[in-house]
Amino acid sequence: MPVSTIGPFKLEYFQVLNEKGEIDKKLDPGLSNEELLKLYRAMVLGRETDERLLKLQRQGRLGTLPVCFGQEAASAGAVMAMKDSDWFVGAYRELSGRLMRGESIENPMLIYNGLEEGNMIKTSPRTLPIAIVLASQIPQAVGLGYSIKMKQEKDTAVVTFFGDGSTSEGDFHEAMNFASVWKVPVVFLCQNNSWAISTPLKKQMASETIAQKAIAYNMPSVQVDGNDALAVYKATREAIDRAYAGEGPSFIEAVTYRMNVHTTADDPTKYRKDDEVAMWAEKDPITRFRAYLGKKKIWNDEKEDALRKEIRDEIAAAVKNYEEPRQYKPDAPFDFIYGTEVEAIEEQRAEFLENFKKDVTNG
């Protein structure tokens, strides 16, 4: 039998801003100064909020929470490419992007204190709540994409965020398959931070890249420097444009790094070396972007100090408001399981409220 080649497979990697804040002019996406400053503010806001949340948790004022330090560019760069009409379907390490979409700083405080109200994102109705269960949000993103296609909505796409660990879940592969078959307007954005909690990438998969997984689903894919906000923006913008044009889904692997703990219940010193963290600290997304803005003569130390103060004051006000005494509906989680009343759920609600009443009575 003759041997023939089925087809050529190509995978590209690109970076727009290097670690020193130097830009590749051929790949420059051409954002205005106003847009660049908006993007920078979003990353700084995410970093500052993240650090404050961590302090609140260590003080016993919040429950266990994930930390986003070091991954600001991957979500903020993508959101910069999105419109309000697009859907944001995330996991739990996209704080900068969520805040950029208009989500309140108080929302994560409520969520990580076990309050369902934190999942109500009134200021950005097309931003879905965080998804803790790995890859559970990815099929939902494809469902949204299918709905967009059925309704023939114009200039509307879905961007779904997930980590490298999610690509080992069945939900990921099922979603990729349906997205490809249905040709839905979905952008899959994997934040590859090298660690699925304590499992390194090399022990999780034999693939040289995560982006190559999309080849199996006949889906365009690219690997970018995930600490380069402009690279993430450019890749996401091109993928969204494909989606708008009816050309179906795309896949982006944003190579980044989680500089801090996986969650506040984690101790990364048990499984990774300090020199690895130090190496990635040199690739910090905020440091390089600030250097780039300085080279463009649109940023300086005075503006940096003013921005940090403004943001810290904004966060402090949010913390104060969050900690004001108020009444919360204890059975709120039961309200959002189904769209209509279900007898079994109502029985569970009644049991919960009875136990809650006893707990309050007994102090």
C-alpha positions in Angstrom: 0.0 0.0 0.0 1.3 3.5 -0.8 2.2 5.8 2.0 0.7 9.3 1.8 0.8 12.4 4.0 -2.5 13.2 5.6 -1.8 16.9 6.1 0.8 19.3 7.4 0.5 20.6 11.0 2.0 23.8 12.1 2.1 25.5 15.5 3.3 29.1 16.1 4.6 30.8 19.2 5.0 34.6 19.5 5.8 37.4 21.9 5.2 41.1 21.3 6.9 42.5 24.4 10.0 40.9 25.8 11.0 40.8 29.4 12.7 44.2 29.2 9.6 45.9 27.8 11.0 46.1 24.3 8.4 45.7 21.5 8.6 43.8 18.2 7.3 46.5 15.9 6.2 44.0 13.3 3.8 42.4 15.8 2.6 45.6 17.5 -1.2 45.4 17.7 -1.4 49.2 17.5 -3.3 50.0 20.7 -3.7 53.7 21.5 -2.0 55.3 24.5 -5.4 55.4 26.2 -5.9 51.7 25.6 -2.4 50.8 26.8 -3.0 52.8 30.1 -6.3 51.1 30.6 -4.7 47.7 30.2 -1.9 48.6 32.6 -4.4 49.8 35.2 -6.3 46.6 35.0 -3.2 44.5 35.7 -2.2 46.7 38.6 -5.7 46.7 40.0 -5.7 42.9 39.8 -2.3 42.6 41.5 -3.2 45.0 44.3 -6.6 43.4 44.9 -5.0 40.0 44.9 -2.4 41.0 47.5 -5.1 42.6 49.7 -7.3 39.5 49.5 -4.4 37.4 50.6 -3.8 39.6 53.6 -7.4 39.5 54.6 -7.3 35.7 54.4 -4.2 35.5 56.5 -5.9 37.7 59.1 -8.9 35.4 59.3 -11.2 37.8 57.5 -11.7 35.6 54.4 -11.9 31.9 53.7 -9.6 29.9 51.5 -8.9 31.5 48.1 -6.9 31.1 45.0 -4.1 33.6 44.2 -3.6 35.2 40.8 -0.2 36.9 41.3 1.8 36.7 38.1 -1.0 35.8 35.7 -2.5 39.3 35.3 -1.6 39.6 31.6 -3.3 36.4 30.5 -6.8 37.6 31.4 -6.5 41.4 31.1 -4.9 41.1 27.7 -7.8 38.9 26.5 -10.5 41.2 28.0 -8.9 44.1 26.2 -9.8 42.3 23.0 -13.4 41.6 24.0 -16.6 43.7 23.6 -19.4 43.9 26.2 -21.5 41.7 23.9 -19.0 38.9 24.3 -19.2 36.3 27.0 -16.5 35.8 29.7 -16.5 32.3 31.0 -13.7 31.9 33.5 -12.3 29.7 36.2 -10.8 31.3 39.4 -7.5 32.8 38.3 -8.7 35.7 36.1 -9.1 38.5 38.7 -7.6 41.2 36.5 -9.8 40.3 33.6 -12.9 40.2 35.8 -12.3 43.6 37.3 -11.6 45.0 33.9 -15.0 43.6 32.8 -16.5 45.7 35.6 -17.0 43.1 38.3 -16.9 44.6 41.7 -13.9 44.3 44.0 -16.3 43.2 46.7 -17.4 40.1 44.7 -14.4 37.9 45.4 -14.6 39.0 49.1 -18.1 37.7 49.3 -17.4 34.5 47.3 -14.4 33.6 49.4 -16.4 34.2 52.6 -19.0 31.6 51.4 -21.6 34.1 50.3 -23.6 33.3 47.2 -24.2 37.0 46.5 -20.6 37.2 45.3 -21.7 35.3 42.2 -24.2 38.0 41.2 -22.3 40.2 38.7 -24.8 42.9 38.0 -22.3 45.3 36.4 -21.3 42.8 33.8 -24.2 40.5 32.9 -22.2 38.5 30.3 -19.5 37.6 32.8 -20.2 34.2 34.4 -19.3 33.4 38.0 -16.1 31.7 38.9 -15.9 27.9 38.3 -14.0 26.0 40.9 -14.5 22.5 39.5 -11.9 22.0 36.9 -13.1 22.3 33.2 -16.7 22.4 34.3 -17.1 25.8 32.6 -15.7 24.8 29.3 -18.8 22.9 28.0 -21.0 25.8 29.3 -18.9 28.1 27.1 -19.6 25.9 24.1 -23.3 25.8 24.9 -23.3 29.6 24.9 -21.5 29.6 21.6 -24.1 27.2 20.2 -26.9 29.5 21.4 -25.2 32.5 19.7 -25.0 30.6 16.5 -28.6 29.5 16.7 -29.8 33.0 17.4 -27.5 34.4 14.7 -26.2 37.1 17.0 -23.7 39.3 15.3 -20.3 40.4 16.7 -20.7 38.1 19.7 -18.2 35.4 20.9 -17.3 33.5 24.0 -13.9 33.5 25.6 -13.4 30.7 28.1 -10.4 30.6 30.5 -8.9 27.5 32.2 -5.6 26.2 33.5 -3.3 23.5 32.1 -4.8 21.0 34.7 -8.2 21.4 33.0 -6.9 20.0 29.7 -6.6 16.6 31.4 -10.3 16.5 32.2 -12.9 14.9 30.0 -15.1 18.0 29.9 -12.3 19.8 28.1 -12.1 17.3 25.3 -15.8 16.9 24.9 -16.2 20.7 24.7 -13.4 21.0 22.1 -15.0 18.3 20.0 -18.5 19.8 20.0 -17.0 23.3 19.4 -15.2 22.0 16.3 -18.1 20.0 15.0 -20.6 22.8 15.5 -18.2 25.5 14.4 -19.2 27.7 17.3 -17.8 31.2 18.1 -15.7 30.2 21.1 -12.1 31.1 22.0 -10.4 28.6 24.3 -7.7 30.3 26.3 -5.5 28.0 28.4 -3.4 29.7 31.1 -0.5 27.2 31.3 1.2 28.1 34.5 3.2 24.8 34.5 1.6 23.4 37.7 -1.7 21.7 38.3 -1.6 22.4 42.0 1.6 20.3 42.8 1.7 18.3 39.6 4.2 19.6 37.1 3.3 19.7 33.4 5.7 17.0 32.5 4.0 14.5 34.8 0.5 15.6 33.6 1.0 15.1 29.8 3.5 13.9 27.2 2.6 16.7 24.8 5.3 19.1 24.1 2.7 21.9 24.1 -0.9 22.2 25.1 -1.7 24.2 22.0 -1.1 21.1 19.8 -4.1 19.4 21.4 -6.3 21.6 19.2 -4.9 20.0 16.1 -6.8 16.9 16.9 -10.0 18.9 16.6 -9.0 20.7 13.4 -9.0 24.0 15.3 -6.5 26.9 14.7 -4.2 27.2 17.7 -1.3 29.3 18.8 1.1 29.5 21.8 1.9 32.9 23.1 3.9 34.5 26.0 1.2 34.6 28.6 3.0 37.3 30.6 2.9 39.6 27.6 -0.4 41.4 27.6 0.0 42.6 24.0 0.6 39.1 22.8 -2.5 37.8 24.6 -4.5 40.7 23.2 -3.3 40.2 19.7 -4.0 36.4 19.7 -7.4 36.9 21.3 -8.4 39.7 18.9 -7.6 37.5 15.9 -9.5 34.6 17.4 -12.5 36.7 18.1 -12.5 38.2 14.6 -12.5 34.6 13.3 -15.5 33.8 15.5 -17.4 36.9 14.3 -16.8 35.9 10.7 -18.4 32.5 11.3 -15.1 30.6 11.1 -15.5 28.7 14.3 -13.4 28.2 17.4 -9.8 28.9 18.1 -7.3 27.8 20.8 -4.7 29.9 22.6 -2.1 28.6 25.0 -0.8 31.5 27.1 2.4 30.4 28.8 2.5 32.1 32.2 3.4 31.3 35.8 1.7 31.3 39.2 4.2 33.2 41.4 2.4 32.5 44.7 0.4 29.7 46.2 -2.2 27.7 44.3 -4.6 28.5 47.1 -4.1 29.8 50.6 -4.2 26.1 51.7 -1.1 25.3 49.6 2.6 25.4 50.3 4.5 25.6 47.0 7.9 25.3 48.7 7.1 21.6 49.1 7.1 20.9 45.3 9.0 23.6 43.4 12.4 25.3 43.7 13.1 28.9 44.6 15.3 29.4 41.5 12.4 28.5 39.3 10.3 31.2 40.9 13.1 33.6 40.7 13.5 32.9 36.9 9.8 33.7 36.3 10.0 36.8 38.5 12.2 38.2 35.7 9.3 37.8 33.3 6.7 39.6 35.5 3.9 40.9 33.2 3.4 44.2 35.1 7.1 45.1 35.3 7.7 44.6 31.6 4.5 46.6 30.7 5.5 49.4 32.9 8.9 49.5 31.3 7.3 49.6 27.9 5.1 52.5 28.9 8.1 54.3 30.2 9.9 53.8 26.8 6.9 55.4 25.1 7.2 58.4 27.4 3.6 58.0 28.7 4.5 56.8 32.2 6.7 57.8 35.0 7.3 57.2 38.8 4.9 60.1 39.7 2.1 58.6 37.7 2.8 55.2 39.1 2.6 56.5 42.7 -0.6 58.2 42.0 -2.1 55.1 40.4 -1.1 52.9 43.2 -2.6 55.3 45.8 -5.9 55.6 43.8 -6.2 51.8 43.5 -5.4 51.1 47.1 -7.9 53.7 48.2 -10.5 52.0 46.0 -9.7 48.6 47.5 -9.8 50.0 51.0 -13.3 51.4 50.4 -14.4 48.1 49.0 -13.1 46.2 52.1 -14.8 48.7 54.4 -18.1 48.3 52.6 -17.8 44.5 52.5 -17.3 44.4 56.3 -20.2 46.6 57.1 -22.8 44.5 59.1 -25.7 43.3 56.8 -28.1 40.5 56.5 -27.6 37.8 54.0 -30.2 35.2 52.9 -28.8 31.9 54.4 -30.5 29.7 51.8 -29.5 31.8 48.8 -27.5 28.9 47.2 -30.7 26.9 46.8 -32.2 29.8 44.7 -29.8 29.2 41.8 -29.6 25.5 41.3 -32.4 25.3 38.7 -34.5 28.0 37.0 -37.7 26.5 38.3 -38.7 25.1 41.7 -37.8 21.4 42.2 -39.4 19.4 45.0 -36.3 17.6 46.1 -34.3 20.9 46.3 -37.1 22.5 48.3 -37.0 19.6 50.8 -33.2 20.1 51.2 -33.8 23.8 51.7 -36.3 23.2 54.4 -33.9 20.8 56.2 -31.1 23.3 55.8 -33.1 26.2 57.3 -34.3 24.0 60.2 -30.7 23.1 61.0 -29.6 26.7 60.6 -32.3 27.8 63.0 -31.0 25.3 65.6 -27.4 26.5 65.1 -28.4 30.1 65.7 -30.5 29.2 68.7 -27.6 27.2 70.2 -25.2 30.1 69.6 
